[in-house]
């Protein structure tokens, strides 16, 4: 279960997302505040163009002091920094607002144009 701080923070972030959604991303509404499903469109001009992928974001009990887990729901895009099971190689991840991670996603897919 989420802590009160995590719950309040996620509710604020969800409202911000709904008021000012990042371009190319869609939050699929569920009744689970701890798990977000996000649809993302592939970056134009890449092999991912015209593709839609889903990310599952699981927030830990003590978010934002602990980082969320972000994985692609299969099928994951073919990319050297994305494992076949959908896990993203983020290296050392420090807690950030989830929107920052999501906004950096197109850069990940455009970094290597096939």
Rosetta blueprint (number, residue, H / E / L):
1 X L
2 X L
3 X L
4 X H
5 X H
6 X H
7 X H
8 X H
9 X H
10 X H
11 X H
12 X H
13 X H
14 X H
15 X H
16 X H
17 X H
18 X H
19 X H
20 X L
21 X L
22 X L
23 X L
24 X L
25 X E
26 X E
27 X E
28 X E
29 X L
30 X L
31 X L
32 X L
33 X L
34 X L
35 X E
36 X E
37 X E
38 X E
39 X E
40 X E
41 X E
42 X L
43 X L
44 X L
45 X L
46 X L
47 X L
48 X L
49 X L
50 X L
51 X L
52 X E
53 X E
54 X E
55 X E
56 X E
57 X E
58 X E
59 X L
60 X L
61 X L
62 X L
63 X L
64 X L
65 X L
66 X L
67 X L
68 X L
69 X E
70 X E
71 X E
72 X E
73 X E
74 X L
75 X L
76 X L
77 X L
78 X L
79 X E
80 X L
81 X L
82 X E
83 X L
84 X L
85 X L
86 X L
87 X E
88 X E
89 X L
90 X L
91 X L
92 X L
93 X L
94 X L
95 X L
96 X L
97 X L
98 X H
99 X H
100 X H
101 X H
102 X H
103 X H
104 X H
105 X H
106 X H
107 X H
108 X H
109 X H
110 X H
111 X H
112 X L
113 X L
114 X L
